Every structure is written in C-alpha cells, then in structure tokens.
C-alpha cells in the first residue's frame, strides 16, 4: 500500500485553505479556526452515526497560532479513514462505488464494484432515497448519475457525504487515485455536476433535468443488521455470505500488498460459488426457501450473484497486472458461476409462481 504523508489534500473553502496531514499516524486538520470547528463537528457526528465507538471533543484544538487552528481528527473519523486516507491500492480496481458500499457496511472489503452493484444496493431493503428537502446526515451516500435520456440514468460516481464542505471519496478505480477526505465541491467539479439547485438536490428528476450529471442521496443500513432482522434467511445462504466475506478479504489483502491471489484463495472463491449453485439447483423444493418472502429471496440471491460477478472482474484486472494465468482462469470461472447463480435464481423465481 502506497501512502501519501505530510500534506495530503488541500481544501479551498470560501477562500480559506485547509490541509489534512499525517503526523505520527495521527490525522490533523489545519486551517481557519471557525471553518475547522465546523468540519470537526461534522466529522465527529459522522463517527457517531457510524457507531465507531470513538469519541472526540469538538472543542479540542491542538494549537492556536492566531486565527489558524490544528485539529486532531483521528478519533473523529471511522478507522477506514485513519488507515486509508491518502493511500492507494497497488492494483487497479477498488473504486468509488465500492468505497460507498464498504463505508455503509454493505460490503466487507475493498475491490472493484460494478455500477450494477451500486444501483442494486441503493434501494430497499438496505437503502432508501432521501426526499427533497430532507436533511442530509454525515455518512449518507451520494450517487452521481449521468442523465441518459427521459427517465433514464447511469451510475457515474459514489461518495460519502459528511457536510456541505467535505466528503470522503475515491475518484476513480486507478491505483493512482487515493482514498481522500476532500471538499464536496471538488467531487462535484471532478464529475461535472453543474452548480444548479436542480442538479444538487436529494432526488434526480431525470424527466426534466438538463444537468448532464446530477446527484441523489441515500441513507443505508448494514448487511449485518439485515441478516439479524430476517430470521427466514436459510443457514446455507448465511454460510455462503460468510464464505464470500472471507474470499473478498483475501482479495483486498492481495490488492493492497500487490500480490497475485494465492491458490488457496482462488480455491475458496470457486468452492463458495459452486456450493451456492449446487444448493440452488433444488432450492424450490427446500422448505427453508419456501419460508422466505419473494423480495427477501431475490435480494439475497441477487446480492450473491452480483458479488461473484464483480469479483470475477477484479480478478481479471489482477491477472492482467500480474500476468497470472491461473488467476485469469479463476476470474473466468467466477463470471461463469455468477451466470449460473443468476440462471438458478431465475428458475427458482419461476418455480415459485
């Protein structure tokens, strides 16, 4: 993992300059005192909303040379930010949509996420769209979308909203693009969201919008809470999710160490996917599947299918980067398994009618 130390990012807010720097593994926000206090408070609220267990005092100031203040924000942000702010993976893949889903505790690990994954999760049961005029909270997800015609949008970028000044984002899937706390205005400018109210409200009105790109906002719950609150999810499906989590953690480790994916990890990925396909072959005759609500069943199986497909895409990038034929084969297998899961899920849905 490559890290950028010292001054990582320059904030330009209302003609005031802010810096976030690392000092002895501490994150420090520097700038004009009043602006700094406002940002500090929003970061602290983000940490509380995310239930990190961290506490920080919004009145805490490291030093006050004149009108400039330094704030230690290490205990005001999720641990992900402390570890990865200014850092980049060694291999292309991990991207903005993945960061949004990881920080919302929907996905467990950093890797490439497809636009289909982002779109799939930005709706019930895990996420709900904020209404226009509804107050945004630190930790809400911003989804920038391209207007692709009347009533049509395409996923373009995802980020974590903190307040009107600051966001947490990875601007791209390149290994050169760092995870960074940055101004919300920089995110909007990078992804060409016009500075017009109709383009920056909570809901995208694709029928009449002339924005080109516009943003919508969502509030999400974690996958862990969903599984805890839905007791009808069969044990076999729960175990498959655990297997997927473990496999993705292995992929993340390889991406940030720059290693090729190990034989054991490839084997676990393949076996997890195939076990799910085998389970689904006779799923419509299983009493535990019959107990599941159709929307619950479709969500769980859709989630697994999309995760397998995204992992296949990520492994293909790793294989090309490392010239690793075995990983390239594993990538193809995962894509094939994903298609088998999708086909099995369609048959299950058809049989349940």
C-alpha positions in Angstrom: 0.0 0.0 0.0 1.4 3.3 -1.0 0.7 6.2 1.4 1.0 9.9 0.9 2.4 11.5 4.0 2.7 15.1 5.0 0.2 17.4 3.3 -2.3 15.0 1.5 -5.0 17.3 0.4 -5.6 21.0 0.1 -9.1 22.3 0.8 -10.2 25.6 -0.7 -13.4 26.7 1.0 -14.6 30.3 0.8 -11.1 31.5 0.2 -9.8 29.6 3.3 -7.2 27.0 2.9 -7.4 23.7 4.8 -4.9 20.8 4.9 -5.2 17.3 6.2 -1.8 15.9 7.1 -0.5 12.8 8.9 1.7 13.4 11.9 2.9 10.2 13.7 -0.1 8.2 12.4 -2.5 11.0 13.5 -4.7 12.8 11.1 -4.6 16.6 11.5 -7.0 19.1 10.0 -5.4 22.6 9.7 -6.9 25.9 8.7 -9.0 28.8 9.8 -10.5 28.1 13.2 -14.2 28.7 12.6 -14.3 26.7 9.4 -12.2 24.0 11.1 -14.5 23.7 14.1 -17.5 23.3 11.7 -15.8 20.5 9.8 -14.5 18.9 13.0 -18.1 18.8 14.4 -19.4 17.2 11.2 -16.7 14.5 11.3 -17.5 13.8 14.9 -21.2 13.3 14.0 -20.2 11.0 11.2 -18.3 8.8 13.6 -21.2 8.7 16.0 -23.7 7.9 13.2 -21.4 5.1 12.0 -21.3 3.8 15.6 -17.5 3.6 15.6 -17.3 3.7 19.4 -14.8 6.6 19.0 -15.2 9.9 20.9 -13.8 13.3 20.2 -14.3 16.7 21.6 -15.3 19.3 19.0 -13.7 21.9 21.2 -10.3 20.1 21.1 -7.6 22.2 19.4 -4.0 21.1 19.2 -2.7 24.7 18.9 -4.0 28.1 18.0 -1.4 30.3 16.2 -3.5 33.4 15.6 -6.6 32.7 13.6 -5.3 29.3 12.4 -6.1 26.1 14.2 -4.9 22.5 14.1 -7.5 19.8 15.0 -6.5 16.2 15.7 -9.4 14.4 13.8 -8.0 10.8 14.3 -10.7 10.0 16.9 -13.4 11.8 14.9 -13.4 9.6 11.8 -14.0 5.9 11.1 -10.9 3.7 11.3 -11.0 3.2 7.5 -10.2 6.9 7.0 -7.3 6.8 9.5 -5.8 3.9 7.7 -6.5 4.7 4.1 -6.8 8.5 3.7 -4.2 9.4 1.1 -3.5 5.7 0.3 -3.8 3.9 -3.0 -4.0 0.1 -3.8 -1.2 -1.5 -5.7 -3.6 -2.8 -8.4 -6.4 -1.0 -10.3 -9.9 -2.0 -9.3 -11.1 -0.6 -5.9 -13.4 2.3 -6.8 -15.9 4.9 -5.7 -18.9 2.6 -5.7 -17.1 0.1 -3.6 -16.0 2.7 -1.1 -19.6 3.9 -0.7 -20.8 0.4 0.0 -17.9 -0.5 2.3 -18.4 2.6 4.4 -22.1 1.8 4.6 -21.3 -1.7 5.9 -23.0 -3.3 3.0 -19.8 -4.9 1.5 -16.9 -6.1 3.7 -13.8 -5.4 1.6 -12.3 -3.1 -0.9 -12.3 -4.3 -4.5 -13.8 -3.3 -7.8 -17.6 -2.8 -7.7 -19.8 -2.7 -10.7 -22.3 0.0 -11.5 -25.0 -2.7 -11.3 -23.9 -3.4 -7.7 -24.2 0.2 -6.7 -27.6 0.5 -8.3 -28.8 -2.7 -6.7 -28.0 -1.7 -3.2 -29.2 1.9 -3.4 -32.8 0.8 -2.8 -34.7 -1.2 -0.2 -34.1 -3.2 1.8 -30.8 -1.7 2.7 -31.0 1.9 1.4 -33.7 4.4 1.0 -33.7 7.6 -1.1 -33.8 10.9 0.8 -36.7 13.1 -0.1 -36.0 16.6 -1.5 -35.8 19.0 1.4 -34.9 16.2 3.9 -31.8 17.0 5.9 -28.7 15.0 4.9 -26.7 13.4 7.7 -22.9 12.7 7.8 -22.5 9.2 6.4 -25.3 9.4 3.8 -24.3 8.1 0.3 -24.2 10.5 -2.6 -24.8 8.8 -6.0 -23.8 11.0 -9.0 -25.5 9.8 -12.2 -25.5 10.7 -15.8 -28.8 11.7 -17.4 -29.1 9.2 -20.2 -32.5 10.3 -21.7 -36.0 10.8 -20.5 -36.4 8.9 -17.2 -33.0 7.1 -17.6 -29.8 7.5 -15.6 -26.4 5.7 -15.4 -24.3 5.3 -12.3 -21.3 7.7 -12.6 -19.8 8.1 -9.1 -20.5 7.4 -5.4 -19.1 9.1 -2.3 -19.8 9.5 1.4 -21.4 12.8 2.3 -20.2 14.5 5.5 -21.5 18.0 5.2 -21.7 20.7 2.5 -18.0 21.3 2.8 -16.5 17.9 2.9 -16.9 14.3 1.6 -15.0 11.0 1.6 -14.3 9.7 -1.9 -12.1 7.7 -4.2 -12.1 9.4 -7.5 -11.6 6.5 -9.9 -10.6 2.9 -10.0 -7.0 3.6 -10.9 -4.2 2.6 -8.5 -3.2 6.3 -8.7 -6.4 7.6 -7.2 -6.2 7.9 -3.4 -8.9 7.5 -0.8 -9.4 11.0 0.4 -11.3 13.4 2.6 -11.9 16.2 0.1 -14.2 19.1 -0.5 -17.7 18.3 -1.7 -17.2 20.9 -4.3 -14.1 19.1 -5.7 -16.2 15.9 -6.0 -18.9 17.8 -7.9 -16.4 19.5 -10.2 -14.5 16.3 -10.9 -17.7 14.6 -12.0 -19.1 17.7 -13.7 -22.3 18.2 -11.6 -23.4 21.7 -12.5 -23.7 24.2 -9.7 -27.5 24.4 -10.0 -30.1 23.5 -7.4 -31.9 21.0 -9.7 -28.6 19.1 -10.2 -27.6 19.0 -6.5 -30.8 18.2 -4.6 -31.7 14.9 -2.9 -33.6 13.5 -5.8 -32.7 13.4 -9.5 -35.6 14.4 -11.8 -34.4 12.6 -14.9 -37.6 13.6 -16.9 -36.9 17.3 -17.0 -33.2 17.6 -15.9 -30.8 19.3 -18.2 -27.9 18.7 -15.8 -25.9 16.2 -17.7 -24.9 14.8 -14.3 -26.9 15.1 -11.1 -26.7 13.7 -7.6 -29.1 11.7 -5.4 -28.7 10.9 -1.7 -29.4 7.7 0.2 -29.4 6.5 3.8 -28.4 2.9 4.3 -28.4 0.2 6.8 -25.8 -2.6 7.1 -26.0 -6.1 5.7 -25.3 -7.4 9.2 -28.4 -5.7 10.6 -30.5 -7.0 7.6 -29.4 -10.6 8.3 -30.0 -10.2 12.0 -33.5 -8.9 11.4 -34.5 -11.5 8.8 -34.6 -14.9 10.5 -36.1 -16.6 7.5 -32.7 -16.5 5.6 -31.6 -20.2 5.5 -28.4 -21.2 7.2 -26.9 -22.3 3.9 -27.3 -18.9 2.4 -25.9 -17.3 5.5 -22.8 -19.6 5.3 -22.4 -18.6 1.7 -22.3 -14.9 2.7 -19.6 -15.7 5.3 -17.6 -17.6 2.6 -17.9 -14.6 0.3 -16.8 -12.2 3.0 -13.7 -14.3 3.7 -12.9 -14.6 0.0 -13.2 -10.8 -0.5 -11.0 -10.1 2.5 -8.3 -12.2 0.7 -8.8 -10.3 -2.5 -8.4 -7.0 -0.6 -5.2 -8.1 1.0 -3.8 -9.1 -2.4 -4.8 -5.7 -3.9 -3.1 -3.6 -1.2 0.0 -5.8 -1.0 0.4 -6.1 -4.7 0.5 -9.9 -4.6 -1.1 -12.3 -7.0 -4.1 -14.1 -5.5 -3.0 -17.3 -3.8 -4.1 -20.7 -4.9 -6.0 -21.3 -1.6 -7.9 -18.1 -2.0 -8.8 -18.9 -5.6 -9.9 -22.4 -4.5 -12.1 -20.9 -1.7 -13.8 -18.5 -4.2 -14.5 -21.3 -6.6 -15.9 -23.6 -4.0 -18.1 -20.9 -2.4 -19.7 -20.1 -5.7 -20.2 -23.7 -6.8 -21.7 -24.7 -3.4 -24.2 -21.9 -3.8 -25.1 -23.1 -7.3 -25.5 -26.7 -6.1 -27.7 -25.5 -3.3 -29.9 -23.6 -5.7 -30.4 -26.5 -8.1 -33.0 -28.0 -5.8 -33.9 -24.8 -3.8 -37.5 -24.7 -4.8 -38.1 -28.0 -3.0 -36.4 -26.9 0.2 -38.8 -25.9 3.0 -36.5 -23.2 4.3 -36.6 -21.5 0.9 -40.4 -21.7 0.8 -40.4 -19.7 4.1 -38.6 -16.8 2.6 -40.5 -13.8 1.2 -40.0 -13.4 -2.6 -38.4 -10.0 -2.2 -36.2 -11.3 0.5 -35.1 -14.3 -1.6 -34.5 -12.1 -4.7 -32.4 -9.7 -2.7 -30.2 -12.3 -1.1 -29.5 -14.2 -4.4 -29.1 -11.1 -6.4 -26.6 -9.8 -3.9 -24.5 -13.0 -4.2 -24.7 -13.1 -7.9 -23.5 -9.5 -8.3 -20.7 -10.0 -5.8 -19.4 -13.0 -7.7 -19.5 -11.1 -11.0 -17.7 -8.1 -9.5 -15.0 -10.4 -8.0 -14.6 -12.0 -11.4 -14.0 -8.6 -12.9 -11.5 -7.7 -10.2 -9.6 -10.9 -10.6 -9.3 -10.3 -14.3 -7.6 -7.0 -13.6 -5.2 -8.7 -11.1 -4.4 -11.4 -13.6 -3.6 -8.9 -16.4 -1.5 -6.8 -14.0 0.5 -9.8 -12.7 0.4 -11.8 -15.9 -1.0 -14.6 -13.8 -2.7 -17.3 -16.0 -4.2 -19.1 -13.0 -5.9 -16.0 -11.7 -7.2 -15.2 -15.1 -8.8 -18.7 -15.2 -10.3 -18.1 -11.8 -11.7 -14.8 -13.0 -13.5 -16.6 -15.9 -14.8 -19.3 -13.5 -16.3 -16.7 -11.2 -18.0 -14.9 -14.1 -19.4 -18.3 -15.2 -20.5 -19.2 -11.7 -22.2 -15.8 -11.4 -24.2 -16.5 -14.5 -25.1 -20.0 -13.1 -26.4 -18.3 -9.9 -28.4 -15.8 -11.9 -29.9 -18.6 -14.0 -30.7 -20.7 -10.9 -32.3 -17.7 -9.2 -34.5 -17.1 -12.3 -35.6 -20.7 -12.3 -36.3 -20.5 -8.5 -38.4 -17.4 -9.1 -40.3 -19.0 -12.0 -41.0 -22.2 -9.9 -42.3 -20.1 -7.0 -45.1 -18.6 -9.1 
